[in-house]
Each structure stands twice: as C-alpha cells, then as structure tokens.
Amino acid sequence: MAKLLEGKIALVTGASRGIGRALAQRLAAEGATVLVSARSLDTAGQYAGTLRETVALIEAVGGRAMPLVADIENASDVDGLVGRAVDLAGGLDILIHSGGKAEYAHTAEMPLEIFDRTIQHYLRAPFALVQKAVPEMRKRGAGWIVVLGSVTAQPPGRPYDEWATHGGATVYAAIKAAVHRMTQGLAAELLPDNIAVNTLAPSTAIRTPGAVDLIPEEYPSERIEYIVETGLALCHRPARERTGLTAYSLHFPLAHKLPVHSLDGRERIEDPVIPPYAHPAIVASGEGS
C-alpha cells in the first residue's frame, strides 16, 4: 500500500528525544525523508537522547532520516536551519517545530533570562523557521507547518487549584497561547498557497525526558502515540481541508475517528480515553483555541 508521506521531506526540531523524536519516527514510517534537528548529535546533554539514536531508530525499521545539529537558542542556527535542510534533502514539504524546554517560575520572581529563553524557544524560533520554510513550500505547490502548543494555553479553572497557584507556568502558558493565535492567523495568510498551518498539543500531560521534572510522579500521563498520530493527521491533507486547527492529542483522534498506531505504524493501539480532569474548554474538533 502507498504510504501517506511517500516522497515528502520533513524537518522536525527537538527530535533527539521525546515528542519530537516520536513525531520523526511516525512521519518516517509513512514514507517521509525526515531531517531531525536538535543540539545533541552523539552525546546527550542534560537529558537522555541524541540525534544519532533517533536516526538509528528510524533506519532500523526501514525509514530515512538525516541529522542536522542546531541550537534553537542560537538565532543564527535557527535562521540557517531550513536552508541547510533544503540543501541536504532537495526541498521541504513539512515543518514541525517541537524543540524547546519549558522553564517554570512565578512571574514576579522569574529571571529575565528565563523569560527571554522561553520566547526564543517557543515564539521567535517558529516565527523564523516559518519565514524560511514558506518560500520553499511555495516552490513545491503545498506545505504543512505544525507548531507544538500546550493545554496550559487554556485559562486556569476556578476556583484556582494548587497547580495554578504554585506551578509557575504563567509565562510559558502565555507564550503558548500566542503560538496558538499565530498559527491560526498564519493558516489564513497561507491558505492561498495551499500551505496548512496547525497547532498540536497534548490534551493532558506526556511524560518525556524534558518534561519529567515538571510532572509529579503520581500525576497520570498519556501515551505519546496519541499526540504523534494527531501530528501525522496534520501533515498530509490539503490546506483547504485541514488548517487553522488547535488539535489536542486525545480529543482530536476521537472527534475525527482516527485510528492510532505504534510509532513504526505497524500496529493499531487502543483508542484514547478523555479523563475527567482534562480541561473542559478544549474543542475536540480542533476548531477553537
């Protein structure tokens, strides 16, 4: 059977571990040539995972992947990343920005360095990548852009719980809310170019190496396959059919009756279940904030 992304070229940031790595694996399983980008090529930093390991995982099941080292805290690295990807692979069809590290602190005491890094990781980096990616996608007559969002972009519920009061996620959440709005606006701007732009977000929490410090051990988390399958769904349909969405990992597959598969695409896993503690404002179809 033909694979969904056969012949497509994808660039995935933050692909040395966690959600970025899993997205790269799933896209490669559907036939894409995946350029995987992060800081760690052969040696892991603070958290486990390298680009070499990601490439090996993809190649072990017959996929195609190439590493591109880049530090999203370095503006020149970000500005040059798309051009390097195009030079290496010959073009670009899909851009997924999954890179970044959440840093939580109470707003009134947050060091300016953390504030600036959060903007760089989650707002400036995707802005710069999109500006470089769009001309390349226009050359190919279509494109798909996916930016990682967050359920924290939803307002805290009332009465405020312990997390809202003491969690320190306000600045991170505000920037993620800006990301949601930016992708919605970009979707409108790029629809005439047949370039789809969507936000992808966990419905609850996903326990990845970079997020383990922020998720209490006793807090339930969801399987990474759900967000990966949701991400894949945002990377192949024409923009007129699927753009401007904020797609949440548990809600979106259920709303659109998407079967969820393992990262190698070979096995179907159980459908997601939306837990009672999921944020009540999430719009299951993705046609909301």
C-alpha positions in Angstrom: 0.0 0.0 0.0 1.1 3.6 -0.7 2.4 5.4 2.3 0.8 8.7 3.3 4.0 10.8 3.1 5.9 8.9 0.3 8.2 11.4 -1.4 7.8 14.1 1.2 10.6 15.9 3.0 10.1 16.8 6.7 12.1 18.9 9.1 11.4 18.2 12.8 13.1 20.2 15.6 13.6 18.9 19.1 14.0 15.4 17.5 16.7 13.9 19.8 14.1 12.8 22.3 10.5 13.0 23.5 7.7 14.2 21.3 10.0 15.4 18.5 11.7 12.1 18.2 8.4 10.2 18.2 6.9 12.5 15.5 10.0 11.9 13.4 9.6 8.2 13.7 6.0 8.3 12.8 6.5 10.5 9.7 9.3 8.3 8.6 7.1 5.2 9.0 4.7 6.9 6.5 7.5 7.3 3.9 8.8 10.8 4.6 12.5 11.6 4.5 13.0 13.2 7.9 15.6 15.8 8.8 15.9 15.6 12.5 17.3 18.6 14.4 18.5 19.2 17.9 21.7 20.2 19.8 22.7 16.7 20.7 24.3 14.7 17.8 26.3 11.9 19.5 26.4 13.0 23.1 23.3 13.7 25.2 23.1 16.8 27.3 21.1 17.2 30.5 18.5 14.6 29.3 18.9 11.3 27.5 18.7 11.2 23.8 20.7 12.1 20.7 20.1 12.6 17.0 22.2 9.6 16.1 19.9 7.5 18.2 16.8 8.9 16.5 18.3 8.2 13.1 19.1 4.7 14.1 15.6 4.0 15.4 14.1 5.2 12.1 16.6 3.3 9.9 16.1 0.1 11.9 12.5 -0.1 10.6 13.4 0.9 7.0 12.9 4.7 7.3 15.0 7.5 6.0 16.4 10.2 8.3 19.3 12.6 8.4 20.6 14.6 11.4 21.0 18.4 11.5 22.6 19.9 14.6 21.2 23.2 15.6 20.7 25.1 18.8 17.3 26.9 18.9 18.8 29.3 21.5 21.2 30.5 18.8 19.4 32.8 16.3 21.9 32.1 13.5 21.4 28.4 13.9 17.6 28.8 13.6 17.8 31.2 10.7 20.0 28.8 8.7 18.3 25.6 9.6 15.7 25.5 6.7 18.3 26.3 4.1 20.6 23.5 5.4 17.7 21.1 5.3 16.8 22.1 1.7 20.5 21.8 0.6 20.7 18.3 2.2 17.4 16.8 1.1 16.5 18.9 -2.0 13.4 20.6 -0.7 10.9 20.9 2.1 7.3 19.9 2.4 6.7 19.6 6.2 8.0 21.7 9.1 7.3 20.6 12.7 8.6 22.8 15.5 8.8 20.6 18.6 12.0 22.0 20.1 12.2 23.8 23.4 12.5 23.4 27.1 9.8 24.6 29.5 11.1 26.6 32.4 8.6 27.4 35.1 8.8 30.1 37.8 6.5 32.6 39.4 6.2 35.6 37.1 7.0 38.1 39.8 10.3 36.4 40.6 11.2 35.0 37.1 14.7 36.0 35.9 14.6 37.9 32.7 16.9 35.2 31.2 14.2 32.6 31.5 11.6 34.9 30.1 13.8 35.6 27.1 14.7 31.9 26.5 11.0 31.0 26.6 10.2 33.5 23.9 13.2 32.3 21.9 12.3 28.6 22.1 8.5 28.9 21.5 7.8 32.1 19.6 10.8 33.5 17.9 12.1 30.2 16.7 8.9 29.1 14.9 8.5 32.6 13.5 12.0 32.5 12.0 11.6 28.9 10.7 8.2 29.7 9.1 9.7 32.7 7.3 12.4 30.5 5.8 10.1 27.5 5.1 7.3 29.2 3.3 9.2 30.2 0.1 10.5 26.6 -0.2 6.9 25.2 0.2 5.6 27.6 -2.3 8.1 26.2 -4.8 6.6 22.8 -4.3 3.0 24.0 -4.5 2.0 22.9 -1.0 3.2 22.6 2.5 2.4 21.6 6.1 3.5 23.5 9.2 2.9 22.2 12.7 3.9 24.0 15.9 3.7 22.4 19.3 1.2 24.2 21.6 0.1 23.4 25.1 -3.1 22.8 27.1 -1.6 25.4 29.5 -2.7 28.0 26.9 -6.2 27.4 28.3 -7.1 29.7 31.2 -6.8 28.2 34.7 -10.1 26.9 36.1 -11.9 28.4 39.1 -11.5 28.0 41.9 -7.8 28.0 41.3 -6.1 24.8 42.1 -2.7 24.1 43.6 -1.0 24.0 40.2 -2.5 27.3 39.0 -1.3 29.0 42.3 2.1 27.5 42.7 3.0 25.8 39.4 4.8 28.7 37.8 3.6 28.1 34.3 2.1 31.5 33.6 4.8 32.9 31.2 5.2 29.6 29.4 1.4 29.3 29.0 1.0 32.9 27.8 3.6 32.3 25.1 1.9 29.1 24.1 -1.4 31.0 23.8 0.4 33.4 21.5 1.6 30.4 19.4 -1.9 29.1 19.1 -3.1 32.5 17.8 -0.1 32.9 15.5 -0.8 29.6 13.8 -4.4 30.4 13.4 -3.5 33.7 11.6 -0.8 32.1 9.5 -3.4 29.5 8.4 -5.5 32.3 6.9 -2.5 34.0 5.3 -1.1 30.9 3.7 -4.3 29.2 2.6 -3.9 30.7 -1.0 -0.5 29.0 -1.1 -2.0 25.6 -0.2 0.2 25.6 3.0 -1.6 24.2 6.0 -0.7 25.6 9.4 -1.9 23.9 12.7 -1.1 23.7 16.3 -0.6 20.3 18.0 -0.9 20.0 21.8 -1.2 17.3 24.5 -4.7 17.0 26.0 -3.2 16.4 29.4 0.4 15.6 30.1 3.0 13.4 28.3 6.0 12.1 30.3 9.0 12.9 28.2 12.6 13.3 29.3 12.4 17.1 29.1 9.1 17.3 31.0 9.8 14.8 33.7 10.9 17.5 36.1 7.6 19.3 35.7 5.2 16.4 36.1 4.7 14.9 39.6 5.4 11.2 39.7 1.9 10.5 40.8 0.2 12.5 38.1 -1.3 10.4 35.3 0.1 10.9 31.8 -1.0 9.9 28.3 0.7 7.7 25.7 3.0 9.6 23.3 1.4 7.7 20.3 -1.8 9.8 20.6 -0.1 13.1 20.0 2.1 11.6 17.3 -0.9 10.2 15.4 -2.6 13.6 15.7 0.5 15.3 14.4 0.6 13.0 11.4 -3.0 13.8 10.6 -2.0 17.5 10.3 0.8 16.7 7.7 -0.9 15.3 4.6 -4.4 16.8 3.8 -4.7 19.8 1.6 -4.9 23.2 3.4 -8.5 23.7 2.3 -9.5 20.6 4.2 -7.4 20.9 7.4 -5.8 24.2 8.5 -6.0 26.7 11.4 -6.7 24.0 14.0 -5.6 23.5 17.5 -5.5 19.7 17.7 -5.3 18.1 21.1 -3.9 14.6 21.3 -6.7 12.7 23.0 -9.7 14.8 21.7 -8.7 15.1 18.0 -8.4 11.4 17.2 -11.7 10.6 18.8 -13.5 13.6 17.1 -12.2 12.6 13.7 -12.3 8.8 14.2 -8.5 8.5 13.6 -7.1 5.1 14.3 -3.9 5.4 16.4 -0.8 3.3 15.6 2.5 2.5 17.1 5.4 4.7 16.2 6.5 2.4 13.4 3.0 2.4 12.0 2.7 -1.4 12.1 0.2 -1.9 14.9 -3.0 -0.2 15.9 -3.3 0.6 19.6 -6.4 1.3 21.7 -8.3 4.5 21.1 -7.7 7.3 23.6 -9.9 8.0 26.6 -10.5 11.5 27.7 -10.1 11.6 31.5 -12.4 13.7 33.8 -9.6 16.1 34.6 -9.0 17.2 31.0 -9.5 20.9 30.5 -13.3 21.5 29.8 -12.6 24.3 27.3 -10.8 22.0 24.8 -12.7 21.9 21.5 -12.5 18.3 20.3 -12.7 19.1 16.6 -9.7 21.5 16.9 -11.7 24.4 15.6 -11.0 26.6 18.6 -8.3 27.8 20.9 
